């Protein structure tokens, strides 16, 4: 039986999602808690990978069991969620568990993913590690949105990919890319069918340079068409980045 689990996490204390020797990760922490409660080694597969310090307000993973949750001598789904939240650290929260068709994969069956990058133009001790705080940016949001809209006209984003990577393609279909003022924060929203490693942070760094007047709006075209990471702006800090939504086909559930 395959199950999906929906969760969220504050990434400040973790070296990213994926298990790595010698580092504390979200995947390892969740696997340990799940294996303890189900009294068996339960590996989990995430919907993607987030880097050190990156957060997720929505994340999905899948895991397999020999028998159905709630069967004889096993926890049901609600009990599992309650007990996981009781033993997991406060910076990881489980939202729910549901059964899916056995062939459904948390990573490969995602239709789209959305990220947010949050900037606070000031200083607040209560936002430490949760947003990128910068005293003086003087950003022209209109110019940044003009440049961001150009992302929808392209599909090859090698210019924003981490240089040393083993991906077979740099093709991504961007559906949304827009900056919005939300309360005291400036938030970049971007949605695509897939993302390259470091892609969002490199895009944000480039857009910020355009917003500061260091580049022209049309420079975004030249950066993308160059397929050269050195042409793009520097990657911004991880702390402002959130995986905010992961979409799947509607028919994956079986309960």
C-alpha positions in Angstrom: 0.0 0.0 0.0 1.4 3.4 -1.0 0.7 6.5 1.1 1.3 10.2 0.5 2.1 12.5 3.4 1.7 16.2 3.4 4.0 18.3 5.6 5.6 21.6 6.1 8.9 22.6 7.7 11.1 25.5 8.8 14.5 24.7 7.1 16.7 26.7 9.4 18.0 23.8 11.4 18.4 21.4 8.5 21.0 20.8 5.8 18.2 20.5 3.2 15.6 17.8 2.6 17.7 14.9 1.3 19.5 12.6 3.7 23.3 13.2 3.8 25.9 11.5 5.9 26.9 13.6 8.9 24.2 16.3 8.4 20.8 16.7 9.9 18.1 16.7 7.2 14.4 16.8 7.1 14.1 13.4 5.3 16.2 11.6 7.9 14.2 13.2 10.8 10.9 12.2 9.3 12.1 8.7 8.4 13.3 8.1 11.9 10.0 9.2 13.4 7.9 7.2 11.0 10.1 4.1 11.4 9.8 4.3 15.2 6.0 4.5 15.2 5.5 1.8 12.6 8.2 -0.4 14.1 9.9 -1.0 10.8 12.4 0.7 8.6 10.3 3.0 6.4 12.2 4.9 3.7 10.4 7.9 2.3 10.6 9.6 -1.1 10.2 13.4 -1.3 8.5 15.5 -4.0 11.8 17.3 -4.6 14.9 18.5 -2.8 15.3 21.8 -0.9 18.7 23.2 -0.1 20.1 24.0 3.4 18.0 26.7 5.1 15.2 26.6 2.5 11.6 26.2 3.9 8.5 24.3 2.7 5.0 25.4 3.5 3.7 22.5 1.5 5.7 19.3 0.8 4.7 15.8 -0.1 6.4 12.4 0.3 5.4 8.9 -0.3 6.1 5.6 1.6 5.1 2.0 1.2 3.6 -0.4 3.8 2.9 -4.1 3.6 -0.6 -3.6 5.0 -3.1 -0.8 5.2 -3.0 1.8 8.0 -5.7 1.0 10.4 -5.5 -2.8 9.9 -5.1 -5.0 12.9 -2.5 -3.9 15.3 -1.6 -0.8 13.2 -2.2 2.9 13.7 -4.9 4.5 11.5 -4.1 7.6 9.5 -5.3 10.1 12.1 -3.4 8.4 14.9 -0.3 8.3 12.8 -0.5 12.1 12.1 -1.1 12.9 15.7 1.7 10.7 17.0 4.2 11.9 14.4 3.5 15.5 15.4 4.0 14.6 19.0 7.5 13.2 18.5 8.8 15.4 15.6 10.6 18.6 16.4 8.5 21.8 16.4 9.9 22.9 13.0 8.3 20.0 11.1 4.5 19.6 11.0 2.6 16.7 9.4 -0.7 17.9 7.8 -2.2 14.6 6.7 -1.7 11.1 5.2 -3.8 9.6 2.4 -3.6 6.5 0.2 -2.7 6.7 -3.5 -2.4 4.3 -6.4 0.7 2.2 -6.1 2.3 3.6 -9.2 2.0 7.2 -8.1 5.4 8.8 -7.3 5.7 11.9 -5.1 8.4 13.4 -7.3 7.7 12.2 -10.8 3.9 12.6 -10.8 3.9 16.3 -9.7 2.2 18.5 -12.3 3.8 21.7 -11.1 5.6 23.3 -8.2 5.4 26.8 -6.8 8.0 28.7 -4.9 7.9 32.0 -3.0 10.9 34.2 -2.2 10.2 36.7 0.6 12.1 40.0 1.2 11.8 42.3 4.1 13.2 45.8 3.5 14.2 46.4 7.0 15.3 44.6 10.1 13.2 42.4 12.4 14.4 39.9 15.0 11.1 38.1 14.6 11.8 37.3 10.9 15.3 36.1 11.4 15.9 33.1 9.1 12.4 33.3 7.6 12.9 36.0 5.1 15.8 37.8 3.4 16.2 41.0 5.4 17.9 43.9 3.6 18.1 47.4 4.9 18.3 49.3 1.6 17.3 47.8 -1.7 15.3 50.7 -3.3 13.7 48.2 -5.7 11.6 49.2 -8.8 9.0 46.5 -8.6 7.4 47.5 -11.9 10.7 46.9 -13.8 11.2 43.6 -11.9 7.8 42.4 -13.0 8.4 43.4 -16.6 11.6 41.3 -16.5 9.9 38.4 -14.7 7.2 38.2 -17.3 9.9 37.4 -19.9 10.5 34.1 -18.2 7.2 32.8 -19.6 8.5 33.3 -23.2 11.4 30.8 -22.7 11.9 27.2 -21.8 15.7 26.7 -21.5 17.0 28.0 -18.2 20.5 26.8 -18.2 21.7 30.3 -17.3 20.0 30.0 -13.9 21.1 26.4 -13.1 23.9 25.4 -10.7 27.0 24.9 -12.9 28.0 21.5 -11.7 24.9 19.4 -12.1 24.0 16.1 -13.7 20.6 17.0 -15.2 19.8 15.8 -18.7 17.7 18.8 -19.7 17.4 22.5 -18.7 13.9 22.7 -20.1 11.2 24.1 -17.7 7.8 25.5 -18.5 7.2 28.6 -16.3 3.5 29.3 -15.7 3.8 32.3 -13.4 6.5 34.7 -12.3 5.4 37.9 -10.5 6.4 40.1 -7.6 3.7 41.1 -5.1 3.6 43.4 -2.1 2.1 41.4 0.8 1.8 43.3 4.1 5.4 44.4 4.9 7.0 41.8 2.6 7.9 41.8 -1.1 7.2 38.3 -2.4 8.2 36.7 -5.6 5.8 34.0 -6.8 7.0 31.5 -9.5 5.3 28.3 -10.8 6.7 25.8 -13.2 6.4 22.1 -14.2 9.9 21.6 -12.8 12.9 23.6 -11.4 16.6 23.3 -11.8 18.9 23.4 -8.7 19.5 27.0 -7.6 17.1 28.2 -10.3 14.8 30.4 -8.2 17.5 32.0 -6.2 19.5 32.9 -9.3 16.4 34.3 -11.0 15.6 36.4 -7.9 19.2 37.7 -7.8 19.0 38.7 -11.4 15.7 40.4 -11.0 16.9 42.3 -7.9 19.8 43.8 -10.0 17.2 44.9 -12.6 15.1 46.4 -9.8 18.1 48.3 -8.5 18.8 49.7 -11.9 22.1 47.8 -12.3 20.6 46.0 -15.4 18.0 46.8 -18.0 14.8 44.9 -18.3 15.9 43.6 -21.7 19.0 42.1 -20.1 16.8 39.3 -18.9 16.5 38.1 -22.5 20.2 38.2 -23.1 20.9 36.3 -19.8 18.5 33.5 -20.7 19.6 33.3 -24.3 23.3 33.1 -23.3 22.8 29.8 -21.5 25.7 30.9 -19.3 25.4 31.0 -15.5 28.0 33.7 -15.3 25.7 36.1 -17.2 23.0 35.9 -14.5 23.0 37.7 -11.1 24.3 36.2 -7.9 22.1 33.7 -6.0 20.2 35.2 -3.1 20.2 33.7 0.4 18.4 30.5 1.0 16.5 31.8 4.1 13.8 33.7 2.0 12.9 30.7 -0.2 9.8 28.6 0.3 8.4 25.6 -1.6 4.8 26.8 -1.3 2.7 24.4 -3.4 2.9 21.1 -5.2 0.1 20.0 -7.6 -0.8 16.5 -8.6 -3.5 14.9 -10.9 -6.8 14.8 -9.1 -7.2 11.0 -9.6 -4.2 9.8 -7.6 -6.1 9.1 -4.3 -7.7 5.8 -3.6 -9.4 6.7 -0.3 
